[in-house]
Amino acid sequence: MKTYNNESIKALKGPDRVRKRPGVIFGSDGIEGCKHSVFEILSNSIDEAREGHGKVITVILHADDSITIEDEGRGIPVGYNRKEKRYNWELIFTELYAGGKYNTNEGVNYQYSLGLNGLGLTATQYSSEYMDVEIFHGGDGYDLRFEKGYNVGGLKKKKGSFKQTGTRITWRPDLEVFTEIQMDDGFFETMLKEQAVVNQGVKFRFVNERSGETKEFLYQYGIRDYIEELAGGKNLTDVFEIKAEGKGKDRQDMPEYRVKFDMVFALNNEVNDLKYFHNSSALVYGGSPDQAVKTAFLYEFDKFIKLHGKYKKDEGMINFVDIQDSLLLIINSFSTVTSYENQTKKSITNNFIREFLTDSIREQLEVIFTENPTIMHKVLDQVLINKRSREKAETTRTAMKKKLTQRVDVTNKVANFVDCRSKDPGEREIFIVEGQSALGAVMQARDANFQALFPIRGKILNTLKSDVTRIVKNEIIMNLMKVLGCGISLKGKVKSQGLDSFDIDNLRFDKIIIATDADVDGYHIRTMILTMFYTIAPELLQEGKVYIVESPLYEIVTKEGSTFAFNEVEKNQILKELGDTKSIVHRSKGLGENEPEMMALTTMNPDTRKLIKVLYEESDLTNYTFDALLGDNILERKRIIEERGSDYLEYLDLS
């Protein structure tokens, strides 16, 4: 066994800072991370074009999976940097957090930049098998070559004088870094089309050497052209455009920054879509702009429906989904200071951007409705049609579900059960949580639209070692199965308890998620719940309806933000990677002690949580495992502990 001492700590240096952990920069070491590395290089060319330097960007996909990106920008500076006492090309290509986009808020160089952190170009270079660079700047031409993160041969000046300016970068992602590097044609075409939409007047050329095809994407009027293309001439309304610029702060003690946005929308009954871009980066998860659009549209539509008396007596308020059903909208926002959730730039969190967009959209929607009464009435009537159709469908589904589950639909009588709003079993999920304190924390973090909660007190009955009578008399187990609605599979005295045999068609949830503390007690409770399902409803395991959500045991806080570790091994690994970086380690005291924001991010949000499906594939192996670990086979359990128990000690906090 190796000794853990002062010499055990290791700080990654040079290319290893990316090559060993590409997911930290690119979000993944798989094909998605590889794709993001392409966008990092493209971003620099887009920033140049947006500043007015060049109107054509060319992307070439070579047959060997290498990529070339060429622009008509000013060319990367390569000369000696007296302040940093190094050559600029060294800083830009080999130094993380080195770049020319840190002063965007002071109006220096780039104002509304995709690149912010000085990470993308260096990280892509570090993660490449090789990278060849041609730079044309100030009449001169230069060549650079890198192999596996290291420069080969220094900066070489080309002979002659050159009129053009720009940068041409060719590289091949390294299979030693990424698990897969063969990107599909559709990725390039979608990415370049999106960038053409939000960078009006810039032509994006895609040369596909695999297929021999060349495609060009150009939208002279940007997002307005694209909305017209999507609508296909079938809009219910005109295409409206809302623009605004402003200055503000995310917090009073923080610096002021500039924001501008361009939003184009129309109402359409055949096509609907919402797309958000910030500084040209597609915001898959939206964040601040998404919140602003939903808040502003819902407020103004509801206000005008009330103003014109269009609600029926005692009718409830519209939801945003009623508007979204007929809405085509693209918003392209920009800011000189941007708070992205992470380097992959798929969501932003700026408070001022959200507030500014909300107020601006509300004000201009009010003007549009006031100045266009005919369109306004048409739009409001359509939204109310959407609302009433939705409610009718929900009522029909509810009535059908009630009919199917009438014999076990006693959820109103089950203590502490917290239901969700949705009545659609296909989208509902239930969290089985550990105790009342966890219930309170999870309740604040959940999405009440589709996430229901059921708390259990302590370790439940071991159903594998209990007879039928004890099982059906156990209040916690029976209440849970009543809530699930599918009955149980036991024989014997089940009928006398008023419960029918198991019927998965009556299951009221698509996912049954076990959420217990990340400690020994939590693992024990999780195991007992799984044993219960194995004993009285094995079909739930066989059909893949049962999941485990892993909650982090540690939060490691640095000035850059928080990182979560799910066990001792991950904690130690993260601390090693941080090296000398100052960090604070918080150990989770249980789900009930976690902040709602942390719970939402790590446990509840389908996009960010760590969810494990419990698979039941081999009956013999499953039967043996449960019998040996939880049944009456004491000798086999002792043998397993003696032979394999030490394998799991490193995952436990034994302090």
Buried (B, 14 or more C-beta within 10 A) or exposed (E): EEEEEEEEEEEBEEBEBBBEBBEBBBBBBBBBBBBBBBBBBBBBBBBBBBBEBBEBBBBBBBEEBBBBBBBBBBBBBBEEBEEEEBBBBBBBBBEBEBBBBBEBBEEEBBBBBBBBBBBBBBBBBBBBBBBBBBBBBEEBBBBBBBBBBEBEEEBEEEEEEBEEBBBBBBBBBBEEBBEBBEBEBEBBBEBBBBBBBBBBEBBBBBBBBEEEEEBEBBBEEBBBBBBBEBBEEEBBBEBBBBEBEBEBBBEEEEEEBBBBBBBBBBBBEEBBBBBBBBBBBBBEBBBBBBBBBBBBBBBBBBBBBEEBEBBEEEEEEBBBBBBBBBBBBBBBBBBBBBBBBEBBBBBBBBBBBBBBBBBBBBEBBBEBBEEBEEBBBBBBEBBBBBBBEBBEEBEEBEEEBEEBBEEBBBBEEBEEBBBBEBBBBEBBBBBBBBBEBBBBBBBEBBBEEBBBBBBBEEEBBBBBEBEBEEBBEBEBBBBBBBBBBBBBBBEEBBEEBEBEEBBBEBBBBBBBBBBBBBBEEBBEBBBBBBBBBBBBBBBBBBEEBBBBBBBBBBBBBEEEEBBBBBBBEBBBEBBEBBEEEEBEEBBBEBBBBBEBEBBBBBBBBEEEBEEEEBEBEEEEEBEBBBBBBBBEBEEBBEEBEEEEEEEEEEEEEEE
